[in-house]
Amino acid sequence: MLWIPFTLLAAFMQAWRNAFQKQLSKDVSVAGVTLARFLWASPLAAIYLFSLYQWQPVVWPEFSLAFTGFIIAAALAQILATALMVKLFKLRNYAIGAGLAKSEAILAAVLGVAFFSESLSLLAWCGVGLGAVAVFLLSGASWRQLSWPVLLLGLLSGLAFALTSLWVRQASLVLGLPFPHGAAWVLLLVILLQTLILTVYILVSERPTLAALWQRPKLTLAVSVCSCVGSVGWFTAMSLESVALVKTLGQIEVLFMLLISALVFKERLQRADHWGLLLIVLAAIAVIWA
């Protein structure tokens, strides 16, 4: 059951990371905000992996072609997903934008069963479905508020996040290292590749963005730290349990997002429906029991 505390940690840190990204997006381009997520996370991930080897030495990994493919695919998908979410922040308020991106859980369940040989019990499917409805209710959104661009961006962001999670889990399984070393290797390599890709892109196409990040060191560092700690939670939990179950339980992040949205950004949201609160609790119970 170790996947449960790791998932809760990931959800809490991701809520704060999204909040800091929203603040940064007011003055920095989409690519810059996306880079902030990874910029300082690489050394933190390296320190985490080094600490694991000091605590419990294991053999060094052998990187296969399949593992390399999963790492590259996951890195690119997460960059795309983050960029789409930042675009959502500019179209809608924080809770609605991030809430739409949480379609990731149900998309991960469908794709996992269809293409990644994962299996879910009937109870697990019920939990995933309840979670999807709960996220929509708790985001404060309504069908009248949603335009086609917002809905499309939200679903595409959720799809990219879902594929990221599935490929991360496959990379951890292929690597075959003991827990939690395998997930830590995947985390470090994915972040390093993402940092390299985005840095090269920004140097070539929008160099002033680096200066903009340099002028906001505290906010950039906050995004990176929250992202790294959250990713440790996600990657570790997904190395232990099905992506669909991890992401469904992780939807508790929406509760954290609503609190941050109201208390930090002073955004006016519809009062969270009691049915939404009940459904997200039932979804969490269902996936834990499953």
N, C-alpha and C positions, 0 to 999 in steps of 0.2 A: 504493500500500500504506500510505498515511498513516493509514488508518482503524485499522490494527492497534495502533500505539502509543497512539493516542487512546483506544481501547477498553480497553487494559490499564491506562492511567491512571484511567479511569472506574471500572473494577472495583475497583481498589485503594482509591480514595477512597470509593466507595460502601460497601465493607465497614466502613471506619472510621466513616462516617456512621451506618450502622445500629447499630454498637456504641455510639456516643454517644447515639443515640436510645433505645436500650434502657435505658441508665443514667438518662436524663432521664425515661423513662416511669414510673419508680418513684415520682416525686413530682409529676408534671405530667399533666394530662389528655391524652386522645388528640388533641384539637384543638390543645392547646398544644405538644405534641411535633411535630405536623405543621407548625405555624406556625414553630417553631424552625428547621425545614429551610429556610425561605424568608426569615426575618426580616432577617438581615444579608447574605443572598445578593444582594439587589437592588443595593446600592451596589457590590458586588464585580463583578457582571455589567456594570454601567454603566462601571466603570473598565476592564474588559476590552475592551468595545466601543470606548470612547474611544481606548484604546491601539492597537487595530487600525487605526483611522482615522488616527492619527498615523503609524503605520508604513506604511500603504498606503491613501491616500485613494481612495474609490470613490464612486459616486453614491449619494444617499440613496434609500431604498426608497419605493415606492408601495404602500400597503396596500389590497389588493382585498378584496371581500366574502368570497371563498373563504379568503383568508389569515386574515382576522379570525375566521372560523368555526373554522378549524383551531386557532388559538391558544386560543380560548375552550374548545373541546372538550378539548384537551391539558391545559390548566390544571386543569379540573374533574376529569378522569380521574386526573391525578397526585395531586391532593388525596385523592381516594377511595382510590387504591391505597396511599398512605402511611398513611392512617388504618387501613385493613384490616391492614397489616403490623404496626402498633403493637399492634392487638388480638391479633395472632398472638403477639407477644412475651409477652403476658400469659397466654396459654393454654399455650404450649410454650416450651422453651428457645430461645435465640437462634439457633443454627445450624439447627434444624428449622424454626422459623418463617420465617426468611429463605429457607431452601432451598426450601420449598413455594412461596413467591412467585416463585421463579425458573422456574416453569412458563411465565413470560412468553415465553421464547424460542420454544418450540414453538407457543404460541398466536399469537405474532406471525407465524410462518411460515405457519400455516393462514389466518389473517385476511388477511395480505398478499397471498397468492396468490388468495384468493377474492374480495376486495373492493378491493384497492389496486393491481391490475395488476402485481404483482411476480412474478418467475419465479425458480425455484430448480432447479438441476440435480439429478440423482439423487445425486451425491456430496454436495451441500449438504444434501439431505434426510437422508442418512445421518448427516451431522455433527450436524444438529439433533436427530435421534432419539437418537444416542449421548450427546449432551449432556444430554438429559432424564433418561436412565437414570443417568448419572454423577452428576448433581446429587442424585438421590434416594439413591444409595448413599453419597455423601460427606457428606450432611447428618446421617448417623448415625441416620436414621429407619428404621422398619420398619412394615409394615402393622398390626402389633399395637399400635403406639404411636399410630396415627392414629385420631381420632374423626371423626365426620361434621362437627361444627362446625369442627374444625381443617382438615380437608381442603377444606371448602367455602370457608372464609375464604382459604386459600392459593390456591385456583384463581381466586377472584374478584379477589384482589389481583394475581395474575399477569395476568388478563385486562385489568384496568384499566391496569396498567403497559404491556402490549402495545399497547393502543389509544393510550396516551400517546405511545409511541415512533413508531407509525405516523403519527399526526397531526402530530407534530413534524417528521418527515421530509417529509410532504406540504407543511407550511408553508414549510420551507426551499426545496423545489423550486418552489413557486408564487412565492416572493419573487424568485427569479432573480438574486440578487446573487452576486458572485464568492466563492470560498472564501477565508477562513472567515467572512466578514462576515455572510452570510445566516444561518448557524447562531447567530452571536452576537446578532443582532437577535431571532431567535426565542427564544433563552434569556432575554434581558432582558425581553421583553414577557410571556412566560409567567410568569416569577418575579414581576414587578410585579403582574400580575393575581391570582396566587395569594396574595400578601401582602395585597392589598387585601381579597379575599374573606374570608380567615381572620381578619384583624384586625377587620373589621366584625362577623363572626359572634361572635367572642369578646367584643367590647365589648358586644354585645347580650345574649348568653346566659350567659357565664361569665367575667365581668370579673376575678375573683380569679386566673385563669390567667395574666394579664399580670404580676401581682405575683410569681407563682411563677417565671415565666421571668426576671424582673428579679433575683430572688434567686439565680439560677444563671447568671451572665453568662458564665463561662468555658465551661461545658458548652453553653450555647445558641450561643455564638460558634463553638465547635468543630463543632457540627452544621451550622451555616450555611456555614462555610468548606469543609468536606468535601463538602457538598451542591453548592455552586457549582462547585468544581473538578471534581467528578465529572460534573456536568451539562455543563460545557464539553466534557469528553471524549465523553460520550454524544451530545450534539447535533451535535458536529463529525463524529464517526464516522458517524452516521446520515445526515448530509448527503452523505456520500461513498459509502456502501455500503448494501446491503439490511439492513433492521432485523433480519431473522432471522439473518443471518450475524454482524452486530455483537453481538447478544444471546447467540448461541451461544458465540462466543469470550469474551464477557464473563462466562460462567459460571465462569471461573477465580476469580471473586470468592468462590465457595464455599470454595475452598482458603484464601483469606485469612480468611474468616469462621470456619473451623474453628480456625485458629491463634489468632485473637483470642478465640474462645469458650473455648479451653483455657487460654491464657496470661493473659488479662485477667480473665475472669469465673470461672475455675476450675470450669467446668461439666464434668461427666462425660459424655463422649460415647463411643459405640461406636467402637472403633478403625476408622479409615477403611479401607475395603476396597481391596485392591490393584487389584481389577478396576475400581473406581470411578475411581481415579487414572489407570489406563490408558485408560479410556473417555473421560475428559475431555481427555486429551492427543490421542487419536485424533479426537475431535470438533473440537478446535481446528485440527489439521492438515487435516481434511477441509474446513472452511469457508474456511481460508486458501487451500488449493489450488483450491477451487471458485471 
